Amino acid sequence: MRALLAESPPLWWSLLYFFCLLCGYYVLRPVRDAMGASGDVSAVFPPGVLAWASGRGIDLGGYTLQVLFTTTFVVMVLLQPLYGALVAHFPRRVFLPVVYLAFIACLFGFHALFVHDVPGRGGLFFVWVAVFNMFAVTVFWSYMADVFDNDHAKRFYGFIGAGGTIGALAGPALTSALVGAIGVANLLLVSAGFLGICLLCIVKLRPWALRRERLNRDASGERAMGGSIIAGLKRVATSPILRALAVLMFFGVGVGTLLYNEQAAIVKAFYPDARDATRYYSLIDAAVNTTTLLIQLVLTRWLLRRHGVAPALLVPAFAIVCGYALLALSPLPILVAIVQVATRAGEFSLGKPGRETIYTRVDRESRYKGKAVIDTVVYRAGDLSFVWLHKWLAVFGSRVVFAVGVGVAGCLALAAWRVVRVQRDLPEQGAVGEPPA
């Protein structure tokens, strides 16, 4: 690890970038989760929305998460053309900083809303954090595919992911340590500070992105990409590899959403005391982060360099199939915890780096526009579909939920196999630059 850092300055900046990005996000996440779980609907929904629902006999308190997830999906779809226009009409040196400056400006706006306890701030913040997480992380990995070629991605992405995992551990720790002293509103300014460091990393990594493009004769990111603002949707519809990645994303989100929602029901039944439930969740998070970090540091780089993306995608998928089959037979909290750790750790340490290396081998429009559609619209479509599916399946009990989950996990494994097959036809060092759609 020390030798790799010494030989590769961009690895240092990429580690710092991903650390600060996820640390800033995980500072915000407890605030978001508290808003989503709030029993005060006036803090979550604006007065006008509450009055409209009340007039129709609808208790929004019983559908808080479903409404927030649905709203998030709609916002993602509406923002996609805006992001497409930004990427199409401005060079990388402009649109990357603009994305992060916009998020920083929003945090200052939310700071004012929280300071003055504005009604409806919770729902707006919940949706915004989901949008921020999707777009900011998507832009990060798209930029990494500009900075590193396929060979370097296989060597470095495990370590870069580890930097993000450490940030994910540091963020909640900062929130716990600071919230009592500075309050919830000022935590948003802490997150804004981390995003400011991300801007510095973007600037420092620019020469390495230019160098990589010159060496591999890629289309330059210093020129506007051009093309349609909905080119990302067209790319996903017409590109075999992007279609395969979209299907993989949809079912990957599906198994996670079904497991997360049914876990909440099981924990509520087995651990009615809030302290016991909190302890249960904290142990899972600690196990997930520890397992993820160990795999990222020890196994990910070796696996990607020696065997390519196939085991990184297939091993987590088949582990999820086995986990759901086990839970369909015996949905006990300890088994749910084990499967949750295996699912999330496998995704963060193997599945995610495996998918991201593939984007180093496609053209820039697929890398920025197509990838953004998959990571935002397709992701949230999966979230939305399976959160409502779970609400229907939950009526029949945990075993039915997990039995259906076996089928969803099977679809995930087939989708992973499809990605492995299609990516074999991609060039090893990326596309030279196809005409924009």
N, C-alpha and C positions, 0 to 999 in steps of 0.2 A: 504494500500500500504506500509506504513512504517513497519507494523508488518511482512509482507511478505519479505521485504528486510532484516529485522533483522534475520529472521529464515533461510534465504537461501542465503548464500554468492555467490553461482553460478549465482543467479539471478542478482546480482550486476555486475559480470563480463560479463554476457551475454548482459545486457543492455548497458554496455560500449562498448562491441564488436560491437553490431549492430549500436549503435550511430556513432562510428568512421567509420564503413564500409560505411554507407549511407551518412555520412557527407563528407567522402573522395570522394565518387562517385558524389554527387551533387555539389562538387567544380568543378569537371571535366565536368559535363553535359552541363553547358552553353557554355563552350569552344567547345564541340562536336556539339551542336546545331548550333553554329555560323559557324562552318566549313561546316555542312550539308546545311546551307542556304546561303553560300557564293556565290556571283556572280562571283568571280574570280576562274574559273575552273582550272587554273594552280596551285592554292593553294590546290585544292581538288584532282586532278588527276595527276599522273606522266606524264612527257612529252611524253614518249613512248605510253601511252594509248591514250593521246590526238591526237597524230600523226596517230595512227591506226584508230581511230574513224573518224578523219577528212578525211582520205584517202577513207573512205567509205561513206562520206556524212552524218555522224551521228553527231548531236549536243548534246554532253553529258550534256550541261547545262540544257536541257529540261528534262533530265531523271536522275538527280543527285541522288535523294532519291531512285528511283527504282534500280539503279545500286548499290548503297551502301547497300540497304537491301538484294539484291540478293547475293552480295559478302559476307555479314555477314553470310547468311545461309550456303553458301559453306564452309566458314572457320569453322563454328560450326561443320559441318559434318566431316570435315577433322581432327579437334582437338579431336573429341569424342574418337577414338581409343587411342590417346596419353594419354588422361585423364584416360581411362580404364586401360591402362598399368600401369600408376602411382599408381592407387588405388589397382590394383591386386598384384603388386610386392613389395610394400612398406607398412609398418605399418602406422597407423594414425599419430603417433608422427613425422613421416618423411614427408608424402605427404601433410598434411595440411600446415606446414610452407613453403614447397617448392612452393605450389601454390601461396601463398602471396608474397614470396620472388621473384618469377618470375614476378609478376605484378609490384612490386616495381622497379625491374631492368628495366622493360619496360618504366616506368615513367621517369627514368633518361635518357633513350635513346630518348624518345620523347622530353624531355627538350632540348637536344642538337639539335634536328631537328627544334624545334620552335625558338630557339635562332638564328639559322643560316638561317631561312626562307627557308627551303629546299622545292622545288616544290613537290606537291603530298602528303605533310604531312597531309593535312586535311582529305582526304579519308581514309588513313591508320589509323589515330587517331580515326575517327568516327567508323570504324569497330572494332578497338581494344577496345574502351570503351564499345561497345555493348557486346563483348566477356567477358570483365572483369566483367561487371555487372551481366551477366548470371551465370558465373562460380563461382565468389566470393560469391554471395548471395546463390547459390545452396549449396556450401560447408558449408556456415554458418548454414543453416537450417538442413543439414545432421548431422552436429556436434551437434546441439541442440538436435536432436533425440537420440544421444548417451548420452548426459548429463542428459536429463529429460525423465522420463517415461510418459505414457499416462496421468495419473492423474495430475502430475506436469505440463505437457504441457498445459492442460486445465486451470490450475490456473495461469500460468506464461506467456503464449505466447502473450496474449493481452498486458501485460506490456512491454514485450520485443519488440513487434511491436511498442509500443508507443515510446520506446527509439529510434528506427529507424526513426520514424516520426519526432521526435525532431531533429535528425541528418539531415533529409531531409530538414528541415526548416533552420538549421544553415548553411548548405553547401552553398546555393545560397547567403545567407547574407554575408558569408565570402568572396565569390567571388566578390560581389558588393563592399565590403569594401576594398579589397586588390588589385584588378586588376589595379586600377589607380596608386597605389603606387609601386607595385612590378612587374607588367606586366603579360601577359598571361603565358609565359614560366615558371615563378617561381610558378605559381599556381599549376603546376604539382608536384612540390616538397612539397607543403603543403599537397596535397593528399597523397603523399608517406609517410609523417609523420603520418597521420592517420592510414594508413595500418600497419605501424610499431607498433602502439598501439594495433591493431588487433592481431598481432603476440604475444604480451605479454598476451592478454586475452586467446588465444589458449593454451598457456603454463599453465596459472593459472586454467583453466577449466579441464585440463587433469585428476587430481585426482578424480574429481566428475564424469567424464565419466567412469573411472575404477570402482568407487564405484557402480554406477548404473548397470554396466555390471555384477559385482559379485552378487549383490542383486537379479537381475532378471535372472541370469544364461544365459546371452546373450553371443554370441561369442565375444571374446576379440578383441578390436581394436588395441592391442599391437602386434598382429601378422598380417603379410601380408594376405590380403583377398584371394589371388589366383584367379583362374578362368580365363576365356577368356577375352581379352581386348574389345571384343564386347558383353560381357555378358549383359550389360545394354540394348542393343537392343533386345536380346533374352528374357530378363525379361519382358520388356514392351509387347512383342508379346505374351508371354505365361501366364503372371499373370493377372487374372481378375481385381484386384484392380488397377494395374498399367495401364492396357489398359483403364479402365474407367477414371482414372486421366489424361491420355494422351488426350483422347477425350475432356474432360472438359477443359484442357489447350488450345487445338486447337481452340475451339469455343469461349472461354473466350478472347483469343487474337484477334479473328475475330471481335467480337463486339467492342472491344476497338480500333482496327485499322480502321474499317469503320467509327466510330464516330469521331476519331481524324482527319482523312483525310477530311471528309465532313465538319467538323467544320472549318478547315482551309479555305476551299472554301467559306463557308458562311461568315466568318469573313472578308475575302478579299473583298467580295461584299458589306457588310454592313459598314465596317470600313476601307476605303481606306487609311486613315491617319495612319501612323505607330505608332504614339503615342496613338491613340485610341485603336488600335489592341493590343498593349502592355499592356495597362491598362485593357482591357477585359481579356486577358490571366492571368495577375497577380491576378486579382480578383478571377478567377476560381481556381488558384493554392492555394491561401490563404484559400478559402472556403473548398477545398478538404482536405488540411492539418489540418485545424481546426476541421472539422467534423470527420475526421479519428481519430485524437487524442482524442476527446471527447468519441467517441464510444469505442476506445481501453481501455480507463481508466475506463469507467462506465459500458459498456455493454458486451464486448467480454468475459471476464472471467466468468461472471454470466451465459451467454448464453451457453458457452461450457460446464461448469460444470453441469448446470441444465438440458440441453436438448441435449447435444452432438453436433455433427457436422451438423446434418440435417438443422436446421435453418440458421446456418452460411453459408451454401452453397446454400440453396434454396431461402432464402429471397433476396439476391443480384441478383440472376438469374431472378426471377419473376419481380423484380423492373426494370431490364433492358428491359424485354419484354414490360412492360407498357410504359417505357420511349421511346422506339423506335416506338411503336404504336402512341404515342402522337406526336412525331416528323414527322411521315409519314403524319399526318393530318396538322401540322403547324410547319414547320422547321424555327422558328424564333430564333435569337441569344440568347434571354433570356431563351428560352426553351432548346436550345442546352446546355447552361451553366448549367442549373438545372440537366439535364440528365447526363452530364459529371461529375458533382460533385457527384451525387448519384452512378454512375457507379464506379468511381475510389475510392471513400470513402468506398463503400460497399466491393470492392475487397481487399483494403488494411486492413480494420479493421475487416472484417468477413471472406471473402472467403479465403484469404491467411492463416490466423491462423487455420481455419477449415481444410484446406488441409494438413498443416504441422503437425497437431496432428496425422493424419493418419499414417505418416511415423514413428512415435514412435512404431507402432505395426507391423512392417514388419522386415524382416531380414536385416542384414547390407549390403548385396550386392544389394538388392532392394533399400535400403536407400541411398547408395552412387552412384552405377552405374545406376540403373533404374531411379532414381530421376534426375540424371544429364542429361539423354537422354530427359526426359520430359521437364525439365526446360530450356534446351538449344536448342536441335534439333527440338523438337516438337513446342516449343515456336516460334522459328524463322521460321519454316515452316508455321505456322499460319500467322505470320507477312508478309512473302513473298507472300503467297496465296492471302491474303485479300488486300494488298496494290495494287496488279495488278488487282484484281477484282474491287476495287474501281475506278481505272483509267478507266475501261470500263463502269461501271455503271454511273460514273459522267456525261457522255455524255447525259444521260436521265434526269438529274436533281436531286435535293435533295430528293424529295418525293419518287422517285424510289429507291434511295440508302437506305433510311430509311425503305421502305416497304420490301426490301430484308433483311434489318437488323432485322426486326421482325422475319423472318424465322430463321436467324442465332441465334438470342437470344432465340428462341424456342428450337433450338437444344442444346443450352447451358443449358437451364432449364432441358431438358431431360437427358443430360449428368450428371448434378448435382444429379438428382434423382437416376441415375444408380450408382453413387459413394456412395450415402447414403445407398442404398440397399446392395451393395457388401461389404462395410466396416463392416457391421454387422457380417459377418462371420470371421473377423479377431480376434485373441486373444487380450485381453485387455492390456497385458503388453509386447507385442512384441514377435517375433519369437526367439526361443532359438538358432538358428544358422543352417541354411540349408546349404547343400553342394553347393559350388559355381558352377556356370554354366561354 
